[in-house]
């Protein structure tokens, strides 16, 4: 498995939503926001694209980060897709790193919020 085979945005969205649902089920109290971004979210993915998902956590937590990556791997294998999970604390994402990072700017401006804590 290198990257996605399915490039249809609706089909990729199903993969993203399945990933988000599993994250919320297992780690809901530790997650602030889940944002889908990149070429698959924009609808211009090509065969070989990965699925970019930012997981904004309530705080830095290495155990939660490891679990997120494990879930990404499991869903990737189940769905024959490559989920690139970017785990970022809420403080960093909305703080200095978020204001200075092109990646954070892209996620904030063009990403699709899949789930957000109340």
C-alpha positions in Angstrom: 0.0 0.0 0.0 1.5 3.3 -1.1 -1.4 5.6 -1.6 -5.0 5.8 -2.5 -6.4 4.0 -5.5 -9.8 5.7 -5.2 -9.6 9.3 -6.3 -13.4 10.1 -6.2 -13.9 12.7 -3.5 -17.1 11.2 -2.1 -15.4 7.8 -1.7 -12.4 9.3 -0.1 -14.7 11.3 2.3 -16.2 7.9 3.4 -12.7 6.8 4.4 -12.0 10.1 6.2 -15.3 9.8 8.1 -14.7 6.2 9.1 -11.2 7.3 10.4 -12.8 10.2 12.3 -15.5 8.0 13.8 -12.9 5.5 15.1 -10.8 8.4 16.5 -13.8 9.9 18.3 -14.9 6.4 19.6 -11.5 5.6 21.1 -10.1 9.1 21.9 -13.0 11.5 21.8 -12.2 13.3 25.0 -8.6 14.0 23.9 -9.5 15.3 20.4 -10.5 18.9 19.8 -10.9 18.9 16.0 -10.4 16.7 12.9 -9.7 18.5 9.6 -9.4 16.9 6.2 -7.1 18.9 3.9 -4.9 18.5 0.8 -5.5 17.3 -2.7 -8.1 14.7 -1.7 -10.2 17.3 0.2 -9.8 19.8 -2.7 -11.1 17.1 -5.1 -8.0 17.2 -7.3 -6.3 14.0 -6.1 -4.6 11.7 -8.5 -3.8 8.0 -8.2 -0.9 7.9 -5.7 -2.2 10.7 -3.5 -2.4 10.2 0.2 -5.3 11.3 2.4 -4.2 14.2 4.6 -6.0 14.6 8.0 -5.0 16.9 10.8 -6.0 15.8 14.3 -6.0 18.7 16.7 -5.6 17.3 20.2 -6.6 19.0 23.4 -3.0 18.8 24.6 0.3 17.1 23.8 -0.1 13.4 24.6 2.3 10.9 23.2 0.2 7.9 24.1 -2.8 9.4 22.3 -0.6 10.3 19.3 0.6 6.7 19.0 -3.0 5.5 19.2 -4.0 7.9 16.4 -1.2 6.6 14.2 -2.3 3.0 14.9 -5.9 3.8 14.0 -4.7 5.5 10.8 -2.7 2.4 9.9 -5.6 0.1 10.6 -8.1 2.1 8.5 -5.5 2.5 5.8 -5.1 -1.3 5.6 -8.9 -1.9 5.7 -9.7 0.7 3.0 -6.6 0.2 0.8 -5.6 3.9 1.3 -2.8 5.8 2.9 -4.0 8.2 5.7 -1.3 10.8 6.6 -2.3 11.8 10.1 -0.8 15.0 11.4 -1.2 15.2 15.1 -1.0 18.7 16.6 -1.9 20.1 20.0 -4.6 22.8 20.1 -2.1 25.2 21.7 0.4 24.8 18.9 -2.1 24.8 16.1 -3.9 28.0 17.2 -0.7 29.5 18.6 2.6 30.7 17.2 3.2 27.6 15.0 -0.2 28.0 13.5 0.4 31.6 12.6 3.9 30.9 11.1 3.4 27.6 9.4 2.3 27.3 5.7 0.9 23.9 6.5 -1.2 25.2 9.3 -2.4 28.1 7.1 -3.4 25.6 4.4 -5.3 23.4 6.9 -7.0 26.4 8.5 -8.0 28.1 5.2 -8.8 25.2 2.9 -9.4 22.2 5.2 -12.8 20.6 5.8 -13.8 20.2 9.4 -15.0 16.6 9.8 -15.5 16.7 13.6 -15.1 19.3 16.4 -15.6 19.1 20.1 -18.4 21.1 21.6 
